[in-house]
Amino acid sequence: MSVAGKFVNHSALVNSRSIFREVLQPAVLVGALGYFVDIYDLTLFGIVRVPSLTALGLAGEQLVNHGLWLLNVQMLGMLAGGIAFGILGDRKGRLHVLFGSILLYSLANLFNGAVTSLPAYYALRFIAGVGLAGEIGGSITLVSEVLSKETRGYGTTLVATVGVTGAIVGNFVAKTTDWRMAFYIGGGMGLALLVLRLSVAESGMFRALQRSGPAVARGRFLALFTDRRRFGKYARCILIGLPSWFVVGILALLSPEFGHALGVREPILAGNSVALVYVGLTFGDFASGLLSQWLRSRKRVVLGFVLLTLAGMIAYFCCRGVSAGFFYGVMFLLGVGIGYWAVFITIAAEQFGTNLRSTVATTVPNFVRASTTLITLAFQGLAMALGDRIPAAILVGVACIGIALWALAGLEETFGKDLDYIEPL
């Protein structure tokens, strides 16, 4: 090898080590663990839906109907929490969000483990939803601001990749303990993480914003709706995430019912479906994050993954008479397809200035999660009108894909964008 070749290889190695050291800092590592606990709790209800509701005396169609409504209540809580924590993050700081959110949903989890009535279950899922709302947006905002523009994609990828494994652990815990203990474990992990959060420092960009005093308006949620250009950008950020929660909230949560309707040869377990979607999400988030760095484009990567999700949906509804193993393989493929979650939130964070960034990055994923309510209502309405769940799900799924592609086409490419600026309000 020539001297020049050795120098190039050495420089690449040094550069890789430098990136590794920059990314592995407390804000990223603790953010990843926080998102892990967040996803554990977020998906746990879907995994223990049947045993927990059965223990409260429900059966048959009640398991589906109350299961969907409990999911809707949790998502509405996330919508309310997303707005509250987003504004808090821009006005008081990113760390206020990370401490407040995990404390709230950890306590809700602990109480959820002791629930004995359906009304209490509804109330606690709403409170948990409020708490869960702040975690991913707060983490992505902080990581995006503490890392350089060249490496922030690696940081958000690490947060998402570690985070989504929470669903896998949740499925394992739910299978090896009863559903009450699964909630207790989630609450305990969250409270333990509060201690680690003490090692995380506030974003330098936010501290600089604080020094500007009242001269710069911060966290004005309504400002996202008062300017046509700003609202259009914000709405498109939300709409590109719709396929994710169609897959999780309809195809995975109701996979036992769809598996039966499609004639899958063995019974399908919702816990296995949710876990495999999130295994796929782990691979998808890792791959989409790295690809967005290597291709130097967020938009092209999201486009590819939305189209992969469409392919997974087609495969899902072609699973007539297949084995359970094949069906679970399709669930994994769907998980990979929707594994652009971190890239999509990063796009949202990169679209707006420091004084609105937390509000946007925290509300966008929670508006997407809350859209599950509209998606499930549309699905239930169409299923009743058509007398069949399968064509209803196909129509809603195609609509979600089409809207996401339209929204993505109208957004600017933000890879490498300098984030140290103020949004004029």
C-alpha positions in Angstrom: 0.0 0.0 0.0 1.3 3.5 -0.8 2.1 6.1 1.8 -0.9 8.1 0.6 -3.2 5.1 1.0 -2.0 4.5 4.5 -2.6 8.2 5.3 -6.1 8.0 4.0 -6.9 4.9 6.0 -5.4 6.4 9.1 -7.4 9.6 8.7 -10.6 7.7 8.2 -9.9 5.7 11.3 -9.2 8.8 13.4 -12.3 10.5 12.0 -14.5 7.4 12.9 -13.1 7.4 16.4 -13.8 11.2 16.7 -17.4 10.7 15.6 -17.8 7.7 18.0 -16.5 9.8 20.9 -18.8 12.8 20.1 -21.9 10.7 19.7 -21.4 8.6 22.9 -22.1 11.4 25.4 -24.6 11.5 28.2 -27.3 13.4 26.3 -27.4 10.6 23.7 -26.9 7.6 25.9 -29.5 8.7 28.5 -31.9 9.8 25.8 -31.6 6.3 24.3 -32.4 4.7 27.6 -35.3 7.1 28.2 -36.8 6.2 24.8 -36.3 2.5 25.6 -38.5 2.9 28.7 -40.9 5.1 26.7 -41.4 2.4 24.1 -41.6 -0.4 26.7 -44.6 1.4 28.2 -46.1 2.6 25.0 -46.3 -0.9 23.5 -47.0 -2.7 26.7 -50.8 -2.1 26.6 -51.0 -3.6 23.1 -49.1 -6.7 24.3 -51.2 -7.2 27.5 -54.5 -6.0 26.1 -56.3 -9.4 26.1 -55.1 -10.7 29.5 -55.5 -7.4 31.3 -59.0 -6.7 30.0 -60.0 -10.4 30.6 -58.9 -10.0 34.2 -61.2 -7.1 34.5 -64.2 -9.2 33.3 -64.3 -8.4 29.5 -64.7 -10.9 26.7 -65.4 -11.3 23.0 -65.9 -8.1 21.0 -65.4 -6.1 24.2 -61.7 -7.0 24.0 -61.5 -5.3 20.6 -63.7 -2.3 21.2 -62.4 -1.4 24.6 -58.8 -2.2 23.4 -59.1 0.4 20.6 -60.7 3.0 22.9 -58.0 2.5 25.6 -55.4 3.0 22.8 -57.3 6.1 21.7 -57.4 7.5 25.2 -53.7 7.0 25.6 -53.0 8.7 22.3 -55.2 11.7 23.2 -53.2 11.9 26.4 -50.1 12.0 24.3 -51.5 14.8 22.2 -52.2 16.9 25.3 -48.8 16.0 26.7 -47.0 16.7 23.5 -48.3 20.3 23.4 -47.6 20.9 27.1 -44.1 19.4 27.1 -43.2 21.0 23.8 -44.0 24.5 25.0 -42.2 23.7 28.3 -39.1 22.6 26.4 -38.9 25.9 24.5 -39.7 28.1 27.5 -37.9 26.4 30.4 -35.5 24.0 28.8 -35.1 20.6 27.2 -34.2 18.9 30.5 -37.4 20.0 32.2 -39.2 17.9 29.5 -37.1 14.9 30.1 -37.5 14.9 33.8 -41.2 15.7 33.9 -42.2 13.2 31.2 -40.5 10.1 32.7 -41.7 10.9 36.2 -45.3 11.1 35.1 -45.5 8.0 33.0 -43.4 5.9 35.5 -45.9 6.7 38.3 -48.9 6.0 36.0 -47.3 2.6 35.1 -46.9 1.7 38.8 -50.6 2.6 39.5 -51.7 0.8 36.3 -50.3 -2.4 37.7 -52.7 -2.2 40.6 -55.8 -1.2 38.6 -59.1 -3.1 39.4 -61.7 -1.3 37.3 -62.1 -0.3 33.7 -62.6 3.5 34.4 -59.4 3.5 36.4 -57.6 1.8 33.5 -58.9 4.5 31.1 -57.7 7.3 33.5 -54.3 5.8 34.0 -53.7 5.2 30.2 -54.5 8.9 29.6 -52.1 10.1 32.3 -49.4 7.7 31.0 -50.0 9.1 27.5 -49.4 12.7 28.8 -46.1 11.6 30.3 -45.0 9.5 27.3 -45.5 12.5 25.0 -42.4 14.3 26.0 -39.7 11.6 25.8 -38.8 11.2 22.1 -39.3 14.8 21.1 -37.3 16.1 24.0 -34.5 13.6 23.4 -34.3 14.3 19.7 -34.3 18.1 20.3 -31.5 17.9 22.8 -29.4 15.5 20.8 -29.8 17.6 17.6 -28.6 20.7 19.4 -25.6 19.2 21.4 -24.1 17.3 18.4 -22.6 18.9 15.3 -24.6 19.0 12.1 -22.3 16.4 10.6 -23.0 13.8 13.4 -26.5 14.6 14.8 -28.0 11.9 12.5 -25.8 9.3 14.1 -27.0 10.5 17.6 -30.7 10.4 16.7 -30.2 7.0 15.1 -28.7 5.6 18.3 -31.5 7.0 20.4 -34.1 5.4 18.2 -32.4 2.1 17.7 -31.9 1.5 21.4 -35.3 2.9 22.2 -37.4 0.6 20.1 -35.9 -2.5 21.7 -38.1 -1.6 24.6 -41.0 -3.3 22.8 -39.0 -6.5 22.5 -38.2 -6.4 26.2 -41.8 -5.6 27.0 -43.0 -8.7 25.1 -40.5 -10.9 26.9 -41.4 -9.5 30.3 -45.2 -9.9 29.6 -44.6 -13.6 28.6 -42.5 -14.4 31.7 -44.6 -12.5 34.3 -48.2 -11.5 34.6 -49.5 -8.2 33.2 -49.5 -6.4 36.5 -45.9 -7.1 37.2 -45.0 -6.0 33.6 -46.5 -2.6 34.5 -44.6 -2.5 37.8 -41.3 -3.2 36.1 -41.9 -0.4 33.5 -42.6 2.1 36.3 -39.5 1.0 38.2 -37.2 1.3 35.2 -38.5 4.8 34.6 -37.8 6.0 38.2 -34.3 4.5 38.1 -33.6 6.4 34.9 -34.3 9.7 36.7 -31.0 9.3 38.6 -29.0 9.0 35.3 -30.7 12.1 34.0 -28.8 14.1 36.6 -25.6 13.7 34.5 -27.1 15.4 31.4 -26.4 19.0 30.6 -28.7 21.5 29.0 -28.3 22.4 25.3 -25.9 25.2 24.6 -28.2 26.6 21.9 -31.1 26.8 24.4 -28.8 28.5 27.0 -27.9 31.1 24.4 -31.6 31.5 23.7 -32.3 32.1 27.4 -29.7 34.9 27.5 -31.7 36.8 24.8 -34.4 37.3 27.4 -38.0 38.2 26.6 -36.9 39.9 23.3 -37.3 36.5 21.5 -40.7 34.7 21.7 -40.3 31.1 22.7 -42.6 28.1 22.6 -45.6 29.8 21.0 -47.6 26.8 19.8 -50.3 28.8 18.2 -47.7 30.5 16.0 -47.5 27.3 14.1 -51.0 28.0 12.8 -51.0 31.8 12.2 -48.6 31.8 9.2 -49.5 29.8 6.1 -46.0 28.8 5.2 -45.1 27.8 8.7 -48.4 25.8 9.1 -47.9 24.0 5.8 -44.4 22.9 6.8 -45.6 21.8 10.3 -48.6 19.8 8.8 -46.4 18.0 6.3 -44.0 17.0 9.1 -46.9 15.3 10.9 -48.5 13.7 7.8 -45.3 11.8 6.7 -45.6 9.8 9.9 -49.2 8.4 9.4 -48.2 5.0 8.0 -46.3 4.2 11.3 -49.3 4.2 13.5 -51.6 2.6 11.0 -49.2 -0.4 11.1 -48.9 -0.4 15.0 -52.5 0.6 15.9 -54.4 -1.5 13.3 -52.3 -4.2 11.7 -50.3 -5.2 14.8 -52.8 -4.6 17.6 -55.6 -6.4 15.7 -53.3 -9.1 14.2 -55.1 -11.9 16.0 -58.4 -10.9 14.4 -56.9 -10.3 11.0 -55.0 -13.6 11.1 -58.2 -15.4 11.8 -60.0 -13.6 9.0 -57.2 -14.3 6.5 -57.2 -18.0 7.5 -53.7 -18.1 8.9 -53.2 -21.7 9.9 -52.2 -21.1 13.6 -53.5 -18.5 16.1 -51.7 -15.2 16.0 -50.7 -13.5 19.2 -50.8 -9.7 19.4 -47.7 -9.7 21.7 -45.6 -11.5 19.1 -46.8 -9.2 16.3 -46.1 -6.0 18.3 -42.6 -7.4 19.3 -41.8 -8.4 15.7 -42.9 -5.0 14.4 -40.5 -3.4 16.8 -37.7 -5.8 16.0 -38.1 -4.6 12.5 -38.3 -1.0 13.6 -34.9 -1.5 15.4 -33.3 -2.6 12.1 -35.2 0.0 10.2 -34.3 2.9 12.4 -30.7 1.9 12.4 -30.6 1.5 8.6 -32.6 4.7 7.8 -30.4 6.8 10.2 -27.2 5.5 8.7 -28.5 5.8 5.1 -29.6 9.4 5.7 -26.0 10.2 6.7 -24.4 8.2 3.9 -26.7 9.5 1.2 -26.7 13.0 2.8 -30.5 13.1 2.4 -33.4 12.7 4.8 -36.1 12.9 2.2 -34.8 10.1 -0.1 -34.5 7.7 2.8 -38.0 8.4 4.1 -39.4 7.9 0.5 -37.8 4.5 0.3 -39.1 3.4 3.6 -42.6 4.6 3.0 -42.6 2.5 -0.2 -41.3 -0.5 1.7 -44.2 -0.1 4.1 -46.6 -0.2 1.2 -45.0 -3.4 0.0 -45.4 -4.8 3.5 -49.1 -3.9 3.6 -49.6 -5.7 0.3 -47.9 -8.8 1.6 -50.0 -8.6 4.8 -53.3 -8.8 3.0 -52.0 -11.6 0.8 -51.4 -13.9 3.8 -54.5 -16.1 3.1 -53.9 -19.6 4.5 -50.2 -19.0 5.3 -48.4 -20.3 8.4 -48.1 -18.2 11.5 -44.3 -18.0 10.9 -44.9 -16.5 7.4 -47.4 -14.0 8.9 -44.9 -13.0 11.6 -42.3 -12.5 8.9 -44.5 -10.0 7.2 -45.0 -8.2 10.6 -41.2 -7.9 10.8 -41.1 -6.4 7.2 -43.7 -3.9 8.2 -41.6 -2.9 11.2 -38.6 -2.3 8.9 -40.7 -0.2 6.6 -41.9 2.1 9.3 -38.4 2.3 10.7 -38.0 5.9 9.6 -39.4 7.2 12.9 -36.2 8.9 14.1 -35.4 10.4 10.7 -38.9 11.8 10.5 -38.7 13.5 13.9 -35.2 14.7 13.0 -36.7 16.3 9.8 -39.3 18.1 12.0 -36.6 19.3 14.4 -34.5 20.6 11.6 -37.3 22.5 9.9 -37.7 25.1 12.7 -35.6 27.6 14.8 -34.4 27.1 18.4 -37.3 29.0 19.9 -39.9 26.6 18.3 -37.8 23.4 17.9 -38.9 21.6 21.1 -42.5 22.6 20.5 -42.4 21.1 17.0 -40.2 18.0 17.7 -42.4 17.1 20.7 -45.8 17.8 19.2 -45.2 16.3 15.7 -44.8 12.6 16.8 -47.6 13.0 19.3 -50.0 14.4 16.6 -49.0 11.3 14.6 -49.7 9.1 17.6 -53.0 10.9 18.3 -54.0 10.4 14.6 -54.4 6.7 15.6 -57.8 7.9 17.0 -58.9 9.1 13.5 -57.3 6.1 11.8 -59.2 3.6 14.1 -62.4 5.5 13.8 -62.1 5.5 10.0 -61.3 1.8 10.1 -64.2 1.0 12.4 -66.7 3.1 10.4 -65.6 1.6 7.1 -65.7 -1.9 8.6 -69.3 -1.4 9.7 -70.3 0.1 6.3 -68.6 -2.6 4.3 -69.3 -5.5 6.7 -65.7 -6.6 6.5 -62.5 -5.5 8.3 -60.1 -6.4 5.6 -61.2 -4.0 2.8 -61.7 -1.3 5.4 -58.1 -1.7 6.6 -56.8 -1.7 3.0 -58.6 1.6 2.2 -57.3 3.3 5.3 -53.8 2.0 4.8 -53.6 3.2 1.2 -54.9 6.6 2.3 -52.2 6.9 4.9 -49.4 6.0 2.4 -50.7 8.4 -0.2 -51.0 11.3 2.3 -47.4 10.6 3.5 -46.0 10.7 0.0 -47.8 13.9 -0.8 -46.5 15.5 2.4 -42.9 14.4 1.9 -42.8 15.9 -1.6 -43.4 19.4 -0.2 -40.7 19.5 2.5 -37.2 20.9 2.1 -34.2 18.7 2.4 -32.6 19.5 5.8 -29.5 17.3 5.9 -26.5 19.3 7.2 -28.7 22.4 8.0 -27.3 24.8 10.6 -29.8 24.7 13.5 -28.5 27.7 15.5 -31.0 30.3 14.4 -34.2 31.9 15.6 -37.7 31.4 14.1 -39.3 34.8 13.3 -42.7 34.8 15.1 
